[in-house]
Amino acid sequence: MEARTKAWHRVGAHTHLALGVQHNGVLVVGTDASLALGDVGPDDAPMLATVPAVRFVGLGAIVAGARRLGHESDAGADVVFSSVWAHDLGDCYVEAVFPGRAATGSDFVVAVPADELVVTGPMVRNPGPPAFTDASWPLEWPGALDMVIDSTTAATRFLPGAGEPVDREFVEDQRRAILAVAEQVNVLARSGIDADDAYDAGQWPYPEAVVRPAIARAYAHWTP
């Protein structure tokens, strides 16, 4: 079967984006090396052949010969950091930051200052609500987004884990909705309402199918 070829397009002087069905692919390209993030893999060989060698990958990208970036909680990472990792790709500086547990306990964001871009991975999703999974930390997610937002400007664009680029206002809105979930769980849990009854007892910013997994995870992490 012939390899699938993604539609890559520039979203900055150094940054290329491929919109995926479930996950985006991102390439940050310098004069000496490239960084691949998200849905980048063997099928992207035609695109990878046009850029300097991919030396680092993260957020799920798989490229032969590249070193995998990861937070210290990620046992499979080749390049491990606890809070910040920075590298010069030649004429392009990139910085990976772990702002705290959010969509998972180990996802990080990558800033490309020259392009005024931040690659958020699954921490931000567009369109639709964030994906609360068995790996999510709903009570800590708003604080992680606060740290990301506070390090940006009104001109910063964000490349979410899925969907088109968004502005800071979009990220702020999503952060407020996740915070509403966290605050509602805190209120209900303190009132003695258990997880099974929390959905019916609360007011939520998202549909039931989205909120119930968030409630389960939040209650599992909640402490008085």
C-alpha positions in Angstrom: 0.0 0.0 0.0 1.3 3.5 -0.9 2.2 5.6 2.1 -0.3 8.3 3.1 1.0 11.9 2.5 -0.2 14.6 4.9 -1.0 18.1 3.8 1.7 20.2 5.5 1.5 24.0 5.6 3.5 26.7 7.2 2.2 28.5 10.3 5.4 30.4 11.0 8.8 31.0 9.6 10.1 27.8 11.3 6.9 25.9 12.0 4.9 23.5 9.8 1.5 22.0 10.8 -0.4 19.0 9.4 -3.9 18.7 10.6 -4.7 15.2 11.7 -8.0 13.3 12.1 -7.3 12.9 15.9 -3.9 14.4 16.4 -1.9 17.2 14.7 1.6 16.9 13.4 4.1 19.7 14.0 7.6 20.2 12.6 9.9 23.0 13.9 12.7 23.5 11.4 16.0 25.2 12.0 19.1 25.4 9.8 20.8 22.6 11.6 18.1 20.3 12.9 14.4 19.8 13.2 12.0 18.9 16.1 8.9 16.7 15.4 5.8 16.7 17.7 2.5 14.9 17.7 1.4 12.8 14.7 4.6 12.6 12.8 5.9 9.2 11.7 7.0 7.0 8.8 4.2 8.1 6.5 5.7 11.6 6.6 8.9 10.6 4.9 8.3 12.8 1.9 8.0 15.9 4.1 10.9 14.9 6.4 13.1 14.6 3.3 12.8 18.3 2.7 13.9 19.6 6.1 17.1 19.2 8.2 17.3 15.9 10.1 14.8 15.5 12.9 17.0 15.2 16.0 14.3 15.4 18.7 10.7 14.1 18.9 8.0 14.5 21.5 4.2 14.2 22.2 4.0 11.0 20.3 6.1 11.7 17.2 8.2 8.7 15.9 11.2 9.4 13.6 14.1 6.9 13.3 17.3 8.2 14.8 15.7 11.0 16.8 15.9 11.3 20.5 12.6 11.4 22.4 12.0 14.3 24.8 10.1 13.6 27.9 9.2 14.8 31.4 11.0 12.9 34.2 7.9 10.9 34.8 8.1 9.4 31.3 10.2 6.3 31.6 10.7 5.9 27.9 12.3 9.3 27.2 15.9 9.7 26.0 16.2 13.4 26.9 14.6 13.9 30.3 13.7 17.2 32.0 11.9 18.2 35.2 10.6 21.6 34.3 12.4 23.2 31.2 14.5 22.0 28.3 15.8 24.3 25.6 17.7 23.8 22.4 19.0 25.8 19.4 18.1 24.2 16.1 20.4 26.5 14.2 18.5 29.7 13.7 15.5 28.7 15.8 15.4 28.4 19.6 12.8 26.0 21.1 11.8 25.5 24.7 9.9 22.6 26.2 8.2 23.3 29.4 6.3 21.0 31.8 3.7 23.3 33.4 2.1 20.6 35.6 -0.2 17.7 35.3 -3.1 18.3 32.9 -4.4 16.1 30.1 -1.8 13.5 31.3 0.8 13.5 34.0 3.7 13.9 31.6 2.6 16.1 28.6 4.6 19.3 28.0 4.3 22.3 25.8 6.9 23.6 23.3 7.4 27.3 22.7 8.8 28.6 19.4 9.6 32.2 20.3 10.6 33.3 16.8 7.2 32.3 15.5 5.2 33.4 18.6 3.8 29.9 18.8 3.2 27.4 21.6 2.6 23.7 20.7 0.2 22.6 23.5 -0.4 18.9 22.6 -3.5 17.5 24.2 -3.6 20.2 26.9 -5.7 22.2 24.5 -8.2 20.9 21.9 -10.0 22.5 19.0 -12.8 22.1 18.3 -14.8 20.6 21.1 -14.1 20.1 24.7 -10.9 18.7 26.2 -10.5 15.0 26.4 -10.7 13.8 30.0 -9.2 10.3 30.1 -8.0 7.8 32.7 -4.6 9.7 32.6 -6.0 13.2 33.2 -5.7 15.4 36.2 -8.7 17.7 36.1 -8.1 19.4 39.4 -4.5 20.4 38.4 -5.2 21.1 34.7 -6.4 24.7 35.2 -3.2 25.6 37.0 -1.0 24.1 34.3 -2.9 26.2 31.7 -2.4 29.3 33.9 1.4 28.8 33.7 1.2 28.4 29.9 -1.0 31.5 29.4 1.1 33.6 31.8 4.2 33.0 29.7 2.6 34.3 26.4 1.3 37.5 24.9 -1.8 38.5 23.2 0.0 37.9 19.9 0.8 34.3 20.7 -0.8 31.5 18.7 -1.3 28.0 20.1 -1.1 24.8 18.1 -3.5 22.4 19.9 -3.2 18.6 20.0 -6.0 18.5 17.4 -7.6 21.1 15.2 -6.7 24.5 13.8 -4.4 27.0 15.6 -6.1 29.1 18.2 -5.5 32.4 20.0 -4.9 33.1 23.7 -8.5 34.0 24.2 -9.6 30.5 23.1 -7.1 28.9 25.6 -8.3 31.2 28.4 -11.9 30.1 27.6 -11.0 26.5 27.7 -9.1 27.0 30.9 -12.1 28.6 32.5 -14.4 25.7 31.6 -11.9 23.1 33.0 -11.6 25.3 36.1 -15.4 25.2 36.4 -15.3 21.4 36.4 -12.6 21.4 39.1 -14.4 23.9 41.3 -17.7 22.1 41.0 -16.1 18.8 42.1 -14.5 20.6 45.0 -17.9 22.0 46.2 -19.7 18.7 45.8 -17.0 16.6 47.4 -16.8 18.9 50.4 -20.6 18.7 50.7 -20.3 14.9 51.0 -21.8 14.1 47.6 -20.1 11.0 46.2 -18.8 10.6 42.6 -21.8 8.5 41.4 -24.2 11.3 42.3 -22.0 14.3 41.4 -23.2 14.8 37.8 -26.8 15.1 38.7 -26.0 17.3 41.6 -23.8 19.8 39.8 -23.8 22.4 37.0 -21.3 21.6 34.3 -19.8 23.4 31.2 -19.7 20.3 29.1 -22.0 17.4 28.1 -22.5 14.4 30.3 -20.3 12.2 28.2 -17.4 14.6 28.7 -18.0 15.4 32.3 -18.5 11.9 33.8 -14.9 10.8 33.1 -13.6 14.1 34.5 -15.7 13.6 37.7 -14.3 10.1 38.2 -10.7 11.3 37.8 -11.2 14.4 39.9 -12.8 12.4 42.8 -9.9 9.9 42.6 -7.4 12.8 43.2 -9.5 14.9 45.5 -8.4 15.4 49.1 -10.1 17.4 51.8 
